Amino acid sequence: MTSATPPRRRGRPPRTKSADTPAARDRILAAAREEFSERGYDKTSMRGIAKAAGVDSALVHHYFGTKEQMFAAAVEVAFSPVLSVRDSVLEGPLDGVGERLTRTIFGFWENPTTRKPLLAVVRSAVNHEAAAAVFRRLLATQLLYRIARRLDLPDAELRAELAAAQLVGVAMLRYVIKVEPLASADPEQIIARIAPVVQRHLTLP
């Protein structure tokens, strides 16, 4: 007579040296950024993230919940360098905010370390509404509205969104779709042409 198979335990896996640790959480986030970057939102799975991080999938759910929540956490980490400089971009005279913002954003895109997670965000947001909603929420609450409040104009939010559309659109064509000659153009040439447009969106009548 064989003994009954014990029921599988749900939820948080047993604590082990390789499981529930701060290092494991960091590995999960790093694996998620990699998976979303390479596969996009639709083709990335929680199981795949767990396998890439070397942990049980239950631990991924324990830390991050749903796939959308996992993506939101990965996006926030990916955007953290951008968001960390938002105040310095807004400091100084408003007549130079267009160049400061443009130079900062393209500086992150040109840096291979920060480019990859940004690609993960943009590619996923283009192809999936849940990912796009996360991207819009983070972009609006953490960056655009901060800029709008500094402008102190009746249509400040629209101005900030138009400036962001200009920057995101050019980044899409250069780094994601790779349209030539834009993809190979010198970054300083792009900044010189885009910054005045961003400035007009933000401050001019």
NUBA-811526 format. One line per field, with one value per atom (N, C-alpha, C): residue number from 1; residue in one letter; atom name; x, y, z. Coordinates in steps of 0.05 Angstrom, whole numbers. Layout:
<sites>
k	[NUM, ...]
r	[A, ...]
a	[CA, ...]
c1	[X, ...]
c2	[Y, ...]
c3	[Z, ...]
</sites>
This chain:
<sites>
k	[1, 1, 1, 2, 2, 2, 3, 3, 3, 4, 4, 4, 5, 5, 5, 6, 6, 6, 7, 7, 7, 8, 8, 8, 9, 9, 9, 10, 10, 10, 11, 11, 11, 12, 12, 12, 13, 13, 13, 14, 14, 14, 15, 15, 15, 16, 16, 16, 17, 17, 17, 18, 18, 18, 19, 19, 19, 20, 20, 20, 21, 21, 21, 22, 22, 22, 23, 23, 23, 24, 24, 24, 25, 25, 25, 26, 26, 26, 27, 27, 27, 28, 28, 28, 29, 29, 29, 30, 30, 30, 31, 31, 31, 32, 32, 32, 33, 33, 33, 34, 34, 34, 35, 35, 35, 36, 36, 36, 37, 37, 37, 38, 38, 38, 39, 39, 39, 40, 40, 40, 41, 41, 41, 42, 42, 42, 43, 43, 43, 44, 44, 44, 45, 45, 45, 46, 46, 46, 47, 47, 47, 48, 48, 48, 49, 49, 49, 50, 50, 50, 51, 51, 51, 52, 52, 52, 53, 53, 53, 54, 54, 54, 55, 55, 55, 56, 56, 56, 57, 57, 57, 58, 58, 58, 59, 59, 59, 60, 60, 60, 61, 61, 61, 62, 62, 62, 63, 63, 63, 64, 64, 64, 65, 65, 65, 66, 66, 66, 67, 67, 67, 68, 68, 68, 69, 69, 69, 70, 70, 70, 71, 71, 71, 72, 72, 72, 73, 73, 73, 74, 74, 74, 75, 75, 75, 76, 76, 76, 77, 77, 77, 78, 78, 78, 79, 79, 79, 80, 80, 80, 81, 81, 81, 82, 82, 82, 83, 83, 83, 84, 84, 84, 85, 85, 85, 86, 86, 86, 87, 87, 87, 88, 88, 88, 89, 89, 89, 90, 90, 90, 91, 91, 91, 92, 92, 92, 93, 93, 93, 94, 94, 94, 95, 95, 95, 96, 96, 96, 97, 97, 97, 98, 98, 98, 99, 99, 99, 100, 100, 100, 101, 101, 101, 102, 102, 102, 103, 103, 103, 104, 104, 104, 105, 105, 105, 106, 106, 106, 107, 107, 107, 108, 108, 108, 109, 109, 109, 110, 110, 110, 111, 111, 111, 112, 112, 112, 113, 113, 113, 114, 114, 114, 115, 115, 115, 116, 116, 116, 117, 117, 117, 118, 118, 118, 119, 119, 119, 120, 120, 120, 121, 121, 121, 122, 122, 122, 123, 123, 123, 124, 124, 124, 125, 125, 125, 126, 126, 126, 127, 127, 127, 128, 128, 128, 129, 129, 129, 130, 130, 130, 131, 131, 131, 132, 132, 132, 133, 133, 133, 134, 134, 134, 135, 135, 135, 136, 136, 136, 137, 137, 137, 138, 138, 138, 139, 139, 139, 140, 140, 140, 141, 141, 141, 142, 142, 142, 143, 143, 143, 144, 144, 144, 145, 145, 145, 146, 146, 146, 147, 147, 147, 148, 148, 148, 149, 149, 149, 150, 150, 150, 151, 151, 151, 152, 152, 152, 153, 153, 153, 154, 154, 154, 155, 155, 155, 156, 156, 156, 157, 157, 157, 158, 158, 158, 159, 159, 159, 160, 160, 160, 161, 161, 161, 162, 162, 162, 163, 163, 163, 164, 164, 164, 165, 165, 165, 166, 166, 166, 167, 167, 167, 168, 168, 168, 169, 169, 169, 170, 170, 170, 171, 171, 171, 172, 172, 172, 173, 173, 173, 174, 174, 174, 175, 175, 175, 176, 176, 176, 177, 177, 177, 178, 178, 178, 179, 179, 179, 180, 180, 180, 181, 181, 181, 182, 182, 182, 183, 183, 183, 184, 184, 184, 185, 185, 185, 186, 186, 186, 187, 187, 187, 188, 188, 188, 189, 189, 189, 190, 190, 190, 191, 191, 191, 192, 192, 192, 193, 193, 193, 194, 194, 194, 195, 195, 195, 196, 196, 196, 197, 197, 197, 198, 198, 198, 199, 199, 199, 200, 200, 200, 201, 201, 201, 202, 202, 202, 203, 203, 203, 204, 204, 204, 205, 205, 205]
r	[M, M, M, T, T, T, S, S, S, A, A, A, T, T, T, P, P, P, P, P, P, R, R, R, R, R, R, R, R, R, G, G, G, R, R, R, P, P, P, P, P, P, R, R, R, T, T, T, K, K, K, S, S, S, A, A, A, D, D, D, T, T, T, P, P, P, A, A, A, A, A, A, R, R, R, D, D, D, R, R, R, I, I, I, L, L, L, A, A, A, A, A, A, A, A, A, R, R, R, E, E, E, E, E, E, F, F, F, S, S, S, E, E, E, R, R, R, G, G, G, Y, Y, Y, D, D, D, K, K, K, T, T, T, S, S, S, M, M, M, R, R, R, G, G, G, I, I, I, A, A, A, K, K, K, A, A, A, A, A, A, G, G, G, V, V, V, D, D, D, S, S, S, A, A, A, L, L, L, V, V, V, H, H, H, H, H, H, Y, Y, Y, F, F, F, G, G, G, T, T, T, K, K, K, E, E, E, Q, Q, Q, M, M, M, F, F, F, A, A, A, A, A, A, A, A, A, V, V, V, E, E, E, V, V, V, A, A, A, F, F, F, S, S, S, P, P, P, V, V, V, L, L, L, S, S, S, V, V, V, R, R, R, D, D, D, S, S, S, V, V, V, L, L, L, E, E, E, G, G, G, P, P, P, L, L, L, D, D, D, G, G, G, V, V, V, G, G, G, E, E, E, R, R, R, L, L, L, T, T, T, R, R, R, T, T, T, I, I, I, F, F, F, G, G, G, F, F, F, W, W, W, E, E, E, N, N, N, P, P, P, T, T, T, T, T, T, R, R, R, K, K, K, P, P, P, L, L, L, L, L, L, A, A, A, V, V, V, V, V, V, R, R, R, S, S, S, A, A, A, V, V, V, N, N, N, H, H, H, E, E, E, A, A, A, A, A, A, A, A, A, A, A, A, V, V, V, F, F, F, R, R, R, R, R, R, L, L, L, L, L, L, A, A, A, T, T, T, Q, Q, Q, L, L, L, L, L, L, Y, Y, Y, R, R, R, I, I, I, A, A, A, R, R, R, R, R, R, L, L, L, D, D, D, L, L, L, P, P, P, D, D, D, A, A, A, E, E, E, L, L, L, R, R, R, A, A, A, E, E, E, L, L, L, A, A, A, A, A, A, A, A, A, Q, Q, Q, L, L, L, V, V, V, G, G, G, V, V, V, A, A, A, M, M, M, L, L, L, R, R, R, Y, Y, Y, V, V, V, I, I, I, K, K, K, V, V, V, E, E, E, P, P, P, L, L, L, A, A, A, S, S, S, A, A, A, D, D, D, P, P, P, E, E, E, Q, Q, Q, I, I, I, I, I, I, A, A, A, R, R, R, I, I, I, A, A, A, P, P, P, V, V, V, V, V, V, Q, Q, Q, R, R, R, H, H, H, L, L, L, T, T, T, L, L, L, P, P, P]
a	[N, CA, C, N, CA, C, N, CA, C, N, CA, C, N, CA, C, N, CA, C, N, CA, C, N, CA, C, N, CA, C, N, CA, C, N, CA, C, N, CA, C, N, CA, C, N, CA, C, N, CA, C, N, CA, C, N, CA, C, N, CA, C, N, CA, C, N, CA, C, N, CA, C, N, CA, C, N, CA, C, N, CA, C, N, CA, C, N, CA, C, N, CA, C, N, CA, C, N, CA, C, N, CA, C, N, CA, C, N, CA, C, N, CA, C, N, CA, C, N, CA, C, N, CA, C, N, CA, C, N, CA, C, N, CA, C, N, CA, C, N, CA, C, N, CA, C, N, CA, C, N, CA, C, N, CA, C, N, CA, C, N, CA, C, N, CA, C, N, CA, C, N, CA, C, N, CA, C, N, CA, C, N, CA, C, N, CA, C, N, CA, C, N, CA, C, N, CA, C, N, CA, C, N, CA, C, N, CA, C, N, CA, C, N, CA, C, N, CA, C, N, CA, C, N, CA, C, N, CA, C, N, CA, C, N, CA, C, N, CA, C, N, CA, C, N, CA, C, N, CA, C, N, CA, C, N, CA, C, N, CA, C, N, CA, C, N, CA, C, N, CA, C, N, CA, C, N, CA, C, N, CA, C, N, CA, C, N, CA, C, N, CA, C, N, CA, C, N, CA, C, N, CA, C, N, CA, C, N, CA, C, N, CA, C, N, CA, C, N, CA, C, N, CA, C, N, CA, C, N, CA, C, N, CA, C, N, CA, C, N, CA, C, N, CA, C, N, CA, C, N, CA, C, N, CA, C, N, CA, C, N, CA, C, N, CA, C, N, CA, C, N, CA, C, N, CA, C, N, CA, C, N, CA, C, N, CA, C, N, CA, C, N, CA, C, N, CA, C, N, CA, C, N, CA, C, N, CA, C, N, CA, C, N, CA, C, N, CA, C, N, CA, C, N, CA, C, N, CA, C, N, CA, C, N, CA, C, N, CA, C, N, CA, C, N, CA, C, N, CA, C, N, CA, C, N, CA, C, N, CA, C, N, CA, C, N, CA, C, N, CA, C, N, CA, C, N, CA, C, N, CA, C, N, CA, C, N, CA, C, N, CA, C, N, CA, C, N, CA, C, N, CA, C, N, CA, C, N, CA, C, N, CA, C, N, CA, C, N, CA, C, N, CA, C, N, CA, C, N, CA, C, N, CA, C, N, CA, C, N, CA, C, N, CA, C, N, CA, C, N, CA, C, N, CA, C, N, CA, C, N, CA, C, N, CA, C, N, CA, C, N, CA, C, N, CA, C, N, CA, C, N, CA, C, N, CA, C, N, CA, C, N, CA, C, N, CA, C, N, CA, C, N, CA, C, N, CA, C, N, CA, C, N, CA, C, N, CA, C, N, CA, C, N, CA, C, N, CA, C, N, CA, C, N, CA, C, N, CA, C, N, CA, C, N, CA, C, N, CA, C, N, CA, C, N, CA, C, N, CA, C, N, CA, C, N, CA, C, N, CA, C, N, CA, C, N, CA, C, N, CA, C, N, CA, C, N, CA, C, N, CA, C, N, CA, C, N, CA, C, N, CA, C, N, CA, C, N, CA, C, N, CA, C, N, CA, C]
c1	[17, 0, 18, 13, 29, 17, 34, 24, 15, -5, -15, 5, 6, 24, 15, 33, 25, 17, -3, -13, 9, 10, 30, 23, 43, 38, 38, 19, 17, 32, 37, 47, 77, 85, 114, 129, 150, 166, 183, 192, 209, 233, 242, 266, 290, 307, 332, 353, 378, 400, 397, 384, 382, 355, 337, 310, 304, 291, 279, 301, 315, 336, 335, 346, 347, 361, 381, 396, 378, 360, 342, 322, 313, 294, 308, 333, 348, 352, 357, 361, 335, 313, 287, 282, 287, 284, 302, 327, 346, 337, 328, 318, 293, 276, 251, 258, 277, 285, 296, 312, 324, 302, 284, 263, 245, 236, 219, 233, 259, 274, 277, 282, 287, 261, 240, 217, 192, 193, 169, 150, 128, 110, 95, 84, 67, 82, 107, 121, 137, 136, 150, 130, 139, 122, 136, 119, 130, 148, 140, 156, 183, 183, 208, 227, 215, 230, 242, 226, 236, 259, 257, 278, 303, 301, 324, 338, 322, 332, 342, 335, 344, 329, 302, 286, 260, 245, 219, 199, 181, 162, 144, 140, 123, 137, 163, 177, 173, 172, 167, 140, 120, 93, 92, 107, 107, 117, 138, 150, 134, 125, 115, 86, 73, 44, 40, 25, 18, 40, 37, 56, 56, 32, 31, 47, 44, 58, 88, 96, 124, 135, 119, 128, 131, 111, 112, 137, 144, 169, 194, 194, 217, 219, 196, 195, 206, 197, 205, 235, 246, 275, 289, 278, 290, 289, 267, 264, 278, 287, 297, 320, 339, 359, 348, 327, 314, 300, 285, 270, 287, 311, 329, 340, 340, 351, 330, 304, 283, 285, 292, 293, 316, 339, 361, 354, 338, 330, 312, 295, 277, 289, 313, 326, 337, 340, 351, 330, 337, 317, 301, 276, 259, 267, 281, 289, 310, 320, 339, 329, 304, 294, 292, 286, 284, 310, 331, 357, 365, 361, 368, 353, 327, 310, 319, 322, 330, 357, 376, 403, 403, 387, 386, 374, 351, 337, 355, 367, 383, 410, 418, 442, 437, 413, 406, 403, 392, 389, 416, 435, 461, 479, 472, 488, 478, 495, 487, 475, 484, 474, 446, 438, 411, 393, 405, 389, 372, 385, 371, 345, 345, 319, 299, 308, 289, 277, 293, 282, 261, 265, 245, 219, 220, 196, 181, 196, 183, 172, 187, 178, 153, 152, 129, 105, 109, 87, 74, 90, 79, 61, 67, 54, 32, 30, 10, -2, -29, -43, -36, -34, -28, 0, 19, 46, 45, 29, 26, 14, -6, -18, 2, 19, 40, 59, 67, 86, 73, 48, 35, 33, 25, 22, 48, 69, 95, 105, 102, 112, 96, 70, 53, 58, 57, 58, 86, 106, 133, 149, 141, 157, 140, 120, 105, 92, 78, 64, 83, 107, 127, 136, 139, 146, 124, 99, 76, 73, 77, 74, 94, 118, 139, 132, 118, 112, 92, 72, 52, 38, 28, 13, -14, -34, -61, -61, -46, -45, -19, -8, 18, 20, -1, 0, 1, -14, -13, 14, 26, 53, 73, 72, 90, 87, 62, 57, 67, 64, 74, 105, 117, 147, 155, 141, 147, 143, 121, 115, 138, 149, 171, 195, 202, 225, 222, 198, 193, 192, 180, 177, 204, 222, 249, 264, 262, 275, 266, 239, 228, 241, 242, 252, 282, 297, 326, 335, 323, 334, 318, 292, 275, 272, 261, 256, 282, 300, 326, 323, 309, 305, 330, 341, 364, 355, 369, 396, 394, 370, 367, 382, 381, 394, 424, 436, 465, 475, 456, 463, 478, 494, 509, 489, 491, 472, 471, 493, 493, 477, 478, 461, 432, 424, 396, 387, 404, 397, 394, 412, 411, 385, 374, 349, 324, 325, 302, 298, 319, 317, 300, 304, 287, 258, 251, 223, 211, 226, 217, 213, 232, 230, 204, 198, 174, 149, 149, 126, 122, 144, 142, 136, 147, 146, 136, 138, 130, 100, 88, 59, 50]
c2	[-24, 0, 25, 42, 66, 89, 105, 128, 150, 165, 187, 209, 220, 242, 267, 278, 302, 324, 340, 362, 382, 394, 414, 440, 452, 477, 500, 518, 542, 565, 585, 610, 610, 622, 626, 600, 596, 572, 572, 549, 548, 565, 578, 594, 577, 583, 569, 590, 581, 599, 611, 596, 605, 617, 618, 627, 654, 656, 681, 698, 713, 731, 757, 779, 804, 800, 783, 778, 764, 746, 733, 752, 771, 792, 808, 815, 831, 815, 789, 772, 771, 769, 768, 793, 816, 842, 844, 835, 836, 817, 794, 774, 785, 798, 810, 831, 849, 869, 857, 836, 822, 809, 795, 781, 800, 821, 841, 855, 860, 872, 855, 829, 811, 801, 797, 783, 801, 824, 841, 831, 846, 839, 813, 810, 787, 760, 759, 734, 728, 747, 742, 729, 709, 695, 696, 694, 693, 668, 646, 622, 626, 640, 645, 663, 684, 701, 685, 668, 652, 634, 621, 604, 620, 644, 660, 670, 674, 683, 660, 635, 612, 608, 616, 613, 599, 591, 579, 601, 594, 614, 625, 609, 618, 642, 643, 665, 691, 688, 711, 723, 705, 715, 726, 714, 724, 753, 759, 785, 806, 797, 817, 813, 792, 788, 780, 796, 790, 798, 789, 797, 827, 840, 869, 883, 872, 884, 879, 856, 850, 870, 875, 894, 922, 930, 956, 960, 939, 941, 943, 928, 929, 956, 967, 994, 1015, 1013, 1033, 1033, 1009, 1007, 1017, 1011, 1020, 1050, 1063, 1091, 1106, 1092, 1106, 1125, 1119, 1139, 1164, 1161, 1185, 1201, 1188, 1202, 1214, 1203, 1214, 1241, 1248, 1273, 1294, 1287, 1304, 1332, 1332, 1358, 1375, 1362, 1378, 1389, 1374, 1384, 1408, 1408, 1430, 1454, 1450, 1473, 1492, 1517, 1536, 1550, 1568, 1584, 1567, 1573, 1558, 1561, 1582, 1585, 1565, 1549, 1528, 1500, 1497, 1471, 1452, 1462, 1444, 1430, 1444, 1432, 1413, 1421, 1404, 1378, 1380, 1355, 1338, 1349, 1334, 1321, 1336, 1325, 1303, 1306, 1285, 1259, 1262, 1238, 1223, 1238, 1224, 1214, 1226, 1216, 1188, 1183, 1156, 1137, 1146, 1128, 1121, 1139, 1134, 1116, 1114, 1098, 1069, 1050, 1022, 1010, 1019, 1008, 1015, 1040, 1048, 1045, 1041, 1037, 1012, 990, 964, 963, 972, 972, 991, 1013, 1032, 1019, 1003, 989, 969, 956, 937, 951, 974, 989, 997, 1010, 1021, 999, 978, 956, 943, 938, 926, 944, 970, 989, 992, 989, 991, 968, 945, 920, 910, 922, 911, 933, 933, 955, 956, 933, 933, 945, 939, 951, 980, 988, 1016, 1032, 1020, 1034, 1039, 1020, 1023, 1045, 1045, 1065, 1093, 1096, 1122, 1132, 1114, 1122, 1132, 1118, 1126, 1151, 1153, 1177, 1201, 1198, 1221, 1230, 1211, 1219, 1227, 1213, 1218, 1238, 1244, 1263, 1286, 1280, 1301, 1321, 1310, 1329, 1346, 1335, 1351, 1375, 1369, 1390, 1410, 1400, 1418, 1437, 1427, 1444, 1466, 1461, 1481, 1503, 1495, 1514, 1535, 1527, 1545, 1560, 1545, 1556, 1541, 1554, 1541, 1514, 1511, 1486, 1471, 1472, 1462, 1431, 1417, 1388, 1380, 1394, 1388, 1395, 1416, 1424, 1402, 1393, 1372, 1346, 1339, 1315, 1317, 1341, 1345, 1343, 1354, 1352, 1323, 1308, 1280, 1264, 1271, 1257, 1262, 1286, 1292, 1275, 1273, 1258, 1228, 1218, 1189, 1181, 1198, 1192, 1190, 1209, 1208, 1184, 1178, 1155, 1129, 1127, 1103, 1099, 1121, 1118, 1112, 1124, 1121, 1094, 1087, 1064, 1039, 1041, 1017, 1009, 1027, 1021, 1024, 1041, 1046, 1055, 1077, 1089, 1105, 1101, 1116, 1140, 1162, 1166, 1174, 1175, 1183, 1164, 1138, 1119, 1122, 1132, 1136, 1165, 1183, 1211, 1216, 1236, 1244, 1254, 1244, 1253, 1283, 1296, 1325, 1339, 1328, 1339, 1336, 1313, 1308, 1327, 1330, 1347, 1376, 1385, 1412, 1418, 1398, 1402, 1398, 1379, 1373, 1391, 1400, 1416, 1441, 1457, 1480, 1474, 1451, 1443, 1436, 1422, 1416, 1442, 1460, 1486, 1501, 1501, 1514, 1501, 1475, 1461, 1469, 1472, 1477, 1506, 1525, 1552, 1574, 1570, 1592, 1592, 1615, 1617, 1600]
c3	[0, 0, 0, -20, -22, -5, 6, 22, 3, 12, -4, -7, -31, -36, -20, -4, 11, -7, 1, -16, -19, -44, -50, -35, -22, -7, -27, -23, -39, -27, -44, -33, -29, -7, -3, 1, -15, -12, 14, 22, 46, 44, 65, 65, 62, 42, 39, 33, 32, 26, -2, -21, -48, -54, -34, -40, -29, -6, 4, 17, 0, 10, -6, 5, -11, -38, -38, -63, -84, -74, -92, -105, -89, -99, -120, -115, -135, -161, -158, -182, -198, -184, -197, -213, -201, -215, -239, -236, -259, -281, -273, -293, -307, -292, -304, -325, -318, -337, -363, -359, -382, -399, -386, -401, -416, -402, -415, -438, -435, -456, -480, -476, -498, -511, -494, -504, -506, -493, -492, -471, -466, -445, -450, -475, -481, -478, -487, -488, -462, -444, -418, -398, -384, -365, -337, -317, -290, -286, -298, -297, -310, -333, -346, -330, -317, -300, -277, -265, -242, -251, -275, -285, -290, -301, -307, -281, -260, -234, -217, -224, -209, -183, -184, -160, -167, -147, -151, -160, -178, -188, -166, -145, -122, -108, -109, -96, -112, -139, -155, -149, -147, -140, -112, -94, -66, -65, -79, -79, -95, -119, -138, -146, -138, -145, -173, -188, -216, -235, -260, -281, -285, -284, -287, -264, -240, -217, -220, -231, -236, -256, -277, -297, -286, -269, -256, -239, -225, -208, -225, -247, -265, -279, -286, -299, -280, -255, -235, -231, -230, -227, -252, -276, -301, -303, -293, -295, -272, -252, -229, -235, -253, -260, -272, -289, -301, -279, -262, -242, -221, -217, -196, -203, -229, -238, -245, -241, -250, -236, -210, -196, -207, -213, -224, -252, -267, -293, -290, -270, -266, -251, -240, -227, -249, -241, -260, -276, -293, -308, -327, -331, -349, -378, -385, -413, -421, -403, -410, -404, -395, -386, -410, -434, -457, -463, -463, -468, -445, -420, -398, -399, -404, -405, -429, -452, -476, -472, -462, -458, -438, -417, -396, -407, -421, -431, -452, -470, -490, -479, -457, -443, -433, -422, -413, -436, -458, -481, -493, -492, -504, -487, -461, -443, -445, -453, -456, -431, -407, -382, -377, -383, -378, -403, -426, -451, -450, -441, -443, -427, -402, -388, -400, -411, -424, -449, -464, -486, -478, -455, -445, -439, -428, -421, -447, -465, -489, -507, -511, -528, -517, -491, -478, -479, -474, -473, -501, -522, -549, -555, -545, -554, -535, -511, -492, -476, -474, -460, -430, -417, -388, -384, -401, -399, -405, -425, -432, -409, -395, -372, -350, -345, -324, -333, -358, -368, -367, -375, -374, -346, -327, -299, -287, -292, -282, -294, -321, -335, -326, -323, -316, -287, -268, -240, -231, -242, -232, -247, -272, -288, -299, -315, -329, -310, -289, -271, -255, -250, -236, -253, -279, -298, -300, -302, -306, -282, -258, -234, -234, -245, -246, -267, -288, -309, -301, -284, -274, -296, -316, -338, -340, -352, -353, -367, -388, -403, -398, -373, -367, -372, -364, -367, -397, -414, -442, -453, -445, -454, -446, -421, -412, -428, -434, -449, -478, -490, -517, -518, -497, -495, -493, -476, -473, -498, -513, -538, -558, -558, -576, -569, -544, -535, -539, -531, -534, -563, -580, -608, -622, -617, -628, -618, -592, -581, -593, -598, -611, -639, -655, -682, -682, -663, -663, -651, -628, -612, -615, -621, -623, -652, -669, -697, -713, -704, -717, -746, -749, -775, -782, -806, -815, -831, -830, -817, -787, -776, -748, -730, -735, -717, -715, -736, -736, -732, -729, -727, -700, -701, -676, -655, -630, -610, -606, -608, -605, -627, -651, -672, -666, -655, -648, -626, -605, -583, -593, -610, -620, -635, -648, -664, -647, -628, -612, -589, -575, -551, -556, -577, -581, -584, -596, -599, -572, -556, -528, -513, -516, -502, -510, -536, -545, -534, -533, -521, -492, -477, -449, -441, -456, -445, -464, -490, -508, -513, -520, -525, -548]
</sites>
